[in-house]
């Protein structure tokens, strides 16, 4: 039971989120008795909260790992006079000797988010090269650098990789690498304690500022005001600024125009969902790092089943590795299919030709018109939607898609994908249409 619980913990961390995991799951002590798994908590409130909010997730995760349902009881018990032993902390929290030679940093870096571990492909090449250029000449090229893309596509990875690279080149530099939420919390604390002078010195005297999830500033007027002046101070001094967001500056609702203008004054680089070959390579690298290399067949199955984001891929990989470890079996296609369950039944990506047929039928235009260079308004919309679906459903590369649409330049496809992604987030009618077309494409692929 102890081994079962230890194997399930990484999956629960992904399912409930880091904050809930640290607060409610990590302190739980696991024991076993004749009735199954006994989870000991310190008090009745803790017991009621875990039972009400997390017991269902715990049971389903344990059943998935064990291969069959497992009886679970949450009880108040055990000796809680001393803190419960915690799982080993990630490597990034372990002090390392060379930090004594480095200037104090604001924020924490993820140790394994480096350029070496970042898989580069058509989906993220521009963002990767821009970040590398910043590392080589901070404050002189691409300042500010604005990285944007969907959840789990590598923005935070690139931001951390840049920080590691810059600290490796100049260990004594002053760096702030943190989330926009952490910046706001620091501001609130400083306001309450009447320490705004200290706050401003802390952020305006750094050599590099890396702010993750800058869309969090939207609607927060006081935080935007302070960040505006921090931005101006750093930029005027030639200090490097790097920002990440889930959308480009112009599309962040609730963000002041003066901030949008400054964010757009540097380089805006987008990151798209990884293609199938990129997903396979990501899985192979992560599995190798865990000393559990995958066969090509298993890697392809996971890549097709794990979803478009890197986090979804990690979730699928962790599920398969946990199942193999617990059962003491080699990782085969059959075991992976059992571990993934319904996810393993996802159909293979469809073709660009099928996308063009489905979109042409919906918009009542011919494939020839869709791939032509005509600029009629209804054709432009249909063409952009078709390019977007070729990217997200058919998983084509930008150059390959451009070739399918009359030999256009790949930047045209990138623009179309950005436009549709942005509109999908704010236009419910378009979002419903895309869902309908995606369902039609997957039905066609499964037929």
N, C-alpha and C positions, 0 to 999 in steps of 0.2 A: 504493500500500500504506500509506503514511503517513496518507493521508486515511481509508482504511478503518479503520485502527487508532484514529485519533482519534475517528471516529464510533462505534466500538464501545465505547470506554472508559466513557461514561455508563451504557450498558446493563450492562456488567460490574460497575460499582460497585453497581448495584441487585441484581444476581444474587448476588454473593459477599459482600456486606455491606461496610460502611465500613472496619472494622478489617482484614479480609483484603485489601481493595482497596489501602489505604494501605501495608500491609506487603509484599504480594507482587506486585500488579499495577502500581501506580503507578511503581515504580522500573524497570520493564522498558523497554528501548530497542528501538524498532522499526526494522527495516531490511528491504530486499527483495533478492532475488536471482533467478536463473533458476528456482529451485525453488519460489518462492512467498514467503511471509511469514517473515522470520527475527526471532525475539524474543531479544535479547541480555540475559543476566543475569550478575551479577558472579562467581559461583563455582558449583562442582559441586553443593553442597548446595542452593543456591537453585534450580538447574536441576532437580534431582530432585524437590524439593517442589512447584514449579509444575507440572511434568509430571504428577506423581501426583495432585495435588488440584485443579488448575484448567485443565489443558489441554483437557479435554472441554468445559467451559463456554466457554472461549475459542473453540474451533473452532465450536461450535454458534451462538454469538453472531455470529461473523464470517460464517458461512454465512447466517444470517438477514438480516444487513445487506447482504451482497453479492448475495444471491439465488441463490447456488450455493456448494458446498463450496470451501474455500480451503486449500491446503497450508500447514501451520504447523510451524516447527521452533523448539525452544527450545535455544539454544546458549550456551556460556560464551564471552564475547568482548567486544571493545570496550575502550576506555580507561576504567577505573573508578577512576583515581587521584583524580578530582574527582567530586563528586556529579552524578548524572544530572539534566538539566533536568526540572523538574516542570511539569505543566499549571498554568495560572493559578489561584491560590487564589480561593475564593469571596469575594464582596464584603465579607462580614462580618469577614474577617481583614485587610482593608486599613485602616490607621489613618486616622481621620478627624479633622479639626481640632477639632471640638466636644468630643471625648473629653477634651481637656485641661481642660475646664471641669467635668467630671463626677467624682464620687467613684469610687474604685476599686470594681469589681464582681467578684463571685465567679462564675465560669462564663462561658460564651460564648453570645451570642444569634445566632439565624439572622436575617440582615438582612431577608429578604423575607417572614418570618412576621409580618405586621402585620394589624391589623383590616381595613384596606382590601383586603387580598388574601384575606380569609376569606369564603367563600361561606356565607350564612346561609339556613336553611330549617327546615322542621318538625323535621328530625332533630337539630338542634343549637341551636335558638333559645333554649332556657332557659339552656344553658351560655354562649352568647354574651352574652345580656343580663346574666347574673350577673357575668361577667367585666368587662363594661363598667361595671357598678355598682361593682365593686371599684376600678376605675381612678379613678372619680370620688370615692370616699370610702374610701380604704384604711384598714384597721384598724377601721372603724366598721360596715360592712355585710358580712355573709357572711364571717365570720372564724372558723375557716378556710373557704376555698372548696375543695371536693373535686370534681374533674372526673374522670369515669371513662367508659370506652368501649373498644371493640375496637381492634386494631392498625390504624394508618393512618387514623383517622377525624378527626384534628384536635386532639387534646389538647395535643400539644407546640406546635402552631401557635398555639392560644389562649394558652398559657402564655407563649410568646415575645412574642405581640402585646401581652399585658398588660404585660410588662416594658418593651417599647418605649414604650407609651403612658405608663406611669408615669414613666419616665426623661425623656420629652418634657415632661411637666408639671412634674417636679421633678428637674432634672439632677443636683443635688448629693446626692441621697439615696443611702444605702448599700443595695445590693441583692445578693442571692445567688440566682442562677438556675442550677440544675445538676441533674443526675440523682442519684437515690438511690445509684447505684453510685459516682459521683464523691464523694458525701458519705462513703460508707464507706471509699473509698480514702484520702481525706484524713485520716479518723480513724485508719486503720491506720498511715499515715506518721507522724502526730503521736505515736501510742503508741510506735512504734519509736524515735523521736528524742527522747522525753521532752519533748514540747512541747504537752501537753494544755491548759495555760493559754492558750497562743496560739490553739489550735484553738477553744476555747470563746469567747474574745473575738471571734474571726473570725466566728463564726456567730450569737452571741447579741447582738451589737451592731448588726446590720443593721436597716434599716427595713422591708424586705420579704424574705421567704424564699419562693422558688418551687422546689419539689422535684418533679422529673419521675419517673414510674415508681416510685412509692413502694412498690409490691408487692415490689420488690427487697429491701426490709428484712425480709421474712418469713423467719423461722428464724435470723436473725442477732442473737443476744441482746445482744451488747455494743453493736452499732450502734443497736439499738432503745433500749437504756438511755440512750445519749448523746442520741439524737434526742428522747426523751421529755422530758429536762430542757431541751433547746434549745427545744422546742415550748412548754413551760410558761413559760420565761423570756420568749420573744417575745410570747406571748399575754397574759401578765400586764402587759406593757409597752404593749399596744395596737398591736403591730406586725402587719402583714398577713402571713398564711400562705396559700399556695396549693399544693395537692397534686394530682397526677394519678396515675391508676392504670388498669389494664385491667379492674378490677372494683370494686364498692363496698366500703367498709371491712369490713362484716360478713362478706364472702365471701372475704377474703384469709386463707387458711390460714397458720398460723405467725406471725400478727401478734398481739402481746400485746393483751389485752382493754383495758388502760388506754389504749393508743394508739387502738384502734378507737373507744372511747368519746369521746376528744377529737376525732378526725376527724369523728365524727357530730354533734359539737356545733355545727357551722356549717351551711353549705348544701352538699348533695350534688347535683350536676347531672350527668346522663348525656348522652352523645353517641351517637347511633345511626347506622347506615350511611346515606349520603346517598340520597335518592330519585332517580329517573331525571332529573327536571328539574334537580336540584342537580348531578348528575354532568355533565350537559351544560354547565351554566354554569361549573363548575370547569374543564372541558376548554377551553372557549372562552377563559376568562381566561388560562390557562397558555399556550395557543397564541398569543394576542395578545401576551402579554409576550415571547414568543420571535420576534415579528414574522412569525408563520406562521398567520394566522387560518384557521379551519376553516369549511367550509360546514355548514349545519344537518344535512345528510344524513351527512357524515363524523363530525360530533360525536356524533350519535345512535348511529351504528354503534360508535364507540369507547366510548360510555357503556354500551352493552349488552354490549360484549365485554370491557371492562377490569376487571370485578369490582367488589365493593362498596366497597373502601377507596380512599382518595385515592392511595396509593402504587401500587396496581395500575393506576389510571387513568393516572398519570404514566408508568408502564412502557409501557402501550399507546401513549400519545401519543409517547413518545420513539422507540419502534420505528418508528412510521409516519413521523415527521419524519426519522429517520436514513435510512430507505429512500428517501424522496423526495429528500433532499439528495444522497445518494450517486449516485442514478441521474439526477439532474437533471430530475426530472419534477414536474408539479403534483400537489398532494394531492387525489386523487379517491377516490370510494367504491371503485373497482376496485383502485387502488393500496393503499388501506387494507386491503382484504380480503386482498390478496396478502401484505402485511406482517404481518398478524395471524395468518394461517394458520387453524388449527382454531378459534381463539378467535372469529373473525368469524362462525362458524356457530352461535353461541349463540342459542337461540330468544328471542323477545320475552317480556317478563314476562306471566305468566298473570293471570287475573282473581280478584277476591275470591270471586266466586260459585263458581269452580272449586275454590278452596281449601276452601270450606265443604263442597262435595260430597265431595271426597276425604277430608277429616277425618271427616265424618259417616259415610261408608262404613266407614272403619277402626274407629271407635268404636261402630258399630251404633246410632247415634242419628239422628234426623231433623234436617234443616237448621233447621226451626222450633224444635226443642228447643235446638239449638246457639246460635241467636240470641235465645233467650228470656232472661228474667231469673231463671230457676230456679237455685238454688245447690247442687244435688246435686253431690257430690264428683266423680263421673266426668264430669259436664257441665262443671264448672269447669275441670278439666284439659284436656278436649277444646277448650273455648272459648279458653283461653289459648294452646294450641298453634296453633289456627286463626288467632288474632290475630297471633301471632309469624310465621307463614308468610305471612300477608297483608302483613306489613311487609317481610320479607326476600326473599320470592320474588315476590309480586305487586307489591311496591314501592309500596304505598299510603301515603298520609299518615295521621297519627294521627286527625285528624278524619274523614277519609273511611272509615277502617276502623271507627271508633266508630259511624258512621251505618249501616254494613252489619250491625252486631251490635245491632240494636234501639234505635238512637239513644242509645247510651251516651255518657258524657263521654270526651273523648280521653285524660284522665289514666288511665282504666281500661285503655286499650290500652297506654299507656306502661308501666304497672305489669306487665301481662301479658308484654310483651316482655322487661322486665328479669328477671322470674321465670324465664322459659324460658331466656334467655341464661345466667343463673347456673347453673341446673340442668344445662344442656347441657354445661357445662365440667366438672362433677363426676359426672354420672350417665351411665354408659356405655350403659345400656339406653335411656334417653331420647335420647341422641345418635344411637344406631343407628336408633331410630324416626324421628327427624327426617330423617336421611339418606334413609331409605326413602320418606317422604312427599315430600321434595323431589325425589327421582328420579321418583316417580309424577307429580308436577305438571309437571315438565319434559318427560316423555314425552307427557303430555296436550297440552302447549302445542305440541310439535313435530309432533303427529299432524295 
